[in-house]
Amino acid sequence: MSKILVVEDDQETVEFIKQVLTAAEFEVIHSYTGKDIVKKILLHSPDLILLDLTLPDADGVDICRELKSDFRFQTIPVIMLTARATTEDKLIGFESGADDYIVKPFEPRELVARIKSLLRRVEIFGGKPHEVITVGPITIDVDSYSVTILQPKRVELTPKEFQLLYLLMKNRNRVLERKFLLKTLWGYVDEEEMEKTRTLDVHVMNLRKKLGEEIGDYIKTVENIGYKFEYEE
């Protein structure tokens, strides 16, 4: 049974989420403040965190950024819960390292679907034998979550950038559709949202910058379809 840590200061919302997730056969732990989150993680080892953006003692964006910069917690998926629905707010959330973003009020089925999607994603990227992929000058080490270019230069990527690069390199010279990437990496389920969001494009842009002009150019845009990692030996 997967454990979900709910960090939310509104008791009524916490009880609602607990009912929904318990019915979906998840174990639920909760915290009403941000200051206890590290203690809760170390004590309960949650598989996923639902994090309210506006807590009384801390900012959810800052908490998420701290978790994703700590090697002990950076692979735990985080879904942000918030009443803020603007594109700018969503981008800020994703740039802090959040894996998904749900706007309140939300439908119970949507919450459960997004959690299950994220947990499936963890199965793809975690819990597997040590895997190292080398394509040309780039080496990606799944076990250590590291990327190097022309050894020993190491490239610092966010977890989401790492996962995006992994999928592209794993499927070298194959076009990966936008919808596939948005569903797999961000848990998108709504067709209209997938048409509007620029989340994927922003991550590709940042990934290209970090890889450098020459190597970043291996990531090709296939207009109106998606992206591919193009490299011929």
Long-range contacts (C-beta under 8 A, 24 or more apart in sequence): 1-25, 1-26, 1-27, 2-26, 2-27, 2-47, 2-48, 2-119, 3-27, 3-28, 3-29, 3-44, 3-45, 3-46, 3-47, 3-48, 4-28, 4-29, 4-46, 4-47, 4-48, 4-49, 4-50, 4-115, 5-29, 5-30, 5-31, 5-37, 5-40, 5-41, 5-44, 5-46, 5-48, 5-49, 5-50, 6-30, 6-31, 6-50, 7-31, 7-33, 7-34, 7-37, 7-40, 7-49, 7-50, 7-51, 7-52, 7-55, 7-60, 7-63, 8-32, 8-50, 8-52, 8-55, 8-81, 9-33, 9-52, 9-55, 9-56, 10-52, 13-52, 13-81, 13-104, 17-50, 17-111, 20-108, 20-111, 20-112, 21-111, 21-112, 21-115, 24-112, 24-115, 26-115, 33-57, 33-58, 34-58, 34-59, 34-60, 34-63, 37-63, 37-67, 38-73, 41-73, 41-76, 46-76, 47-76, 47-77, 47-119, 47-122, 48-76, 48-77, 48-78, 48-79, 48-115, 48-118, 48-119, 49-76, 49-77, 49-78, 49-79, 50-79, 50-81, 50-115, 51-78, 51-79, 51-80, 51-81, 51-98, 52-80, 52-81, 52-82, 53-80, 53-81, 53-82, 53-84, 53-89, 53-93, 54-82, 54-83, 60-93, 61-92, 61-93, 61-96, 62-96, 64-93, 64-96, 64-97, 64-98, 65-96, 65-97, 67-97, 68-96, 68-97, 68-158, 68-159, 69-97, 74-145, 74-159, 75-122, 75-125, 75-126, 75-145, 75-159, 77-118, 77-119, 77-121, 77-122, 79-114, 79-115, 79-118, 81-106, 87-198, 90-197, 90-199, 91-198, 91-199, 91-202, 94-160, 94-186, 94-199, 94-202, 94-203, 95-202, 97-158, 97-159, 97-160, 99-159, 99-160, 99-186, 99-187, 100-186, 100-187, 110-189, 113-187, 113-189, 114-187, 114-189, 117-183, 117-187, 117-189, 118-187, 121-163, 121-184, 121-185, 121-187, 124-184, 125-163, 125-166, 133-166, 133-169, 133-170, 135-169, 135-172, 135-218, 135-229, 135-231, 136-215, 136-218, 136-231, 136-233, 137-215, 138-169, 138-211, 138-215, 138-218, 140-165, 140-166, 140-169, 142-166, 149-211, 149-212, 149-215, 155-210, 155-211, 156-210, 157-207, 157-210, 160-185, 160-186, 160-203, 161-203, 161-206, 161-207, 161-210, 164-200, 164-203, 164-204, 164-207, 165-207, 165-229, 168-219, 168-227, 168-228, 168-229, 169-229, 171-228, 171-229, 172-228, 172-229, 172-230, 172-231, 173-228, 173-229, 173-230, 173-231, 173-232, 174-228, 175-222, 175-225, 175-226, 175-227, 175-228, 176-226, 176-227, 176-228, 177-225, 177-226, 178-225, 178-226, 178-227, 179-226, 180-226, 181-226, 181-227, 200-227
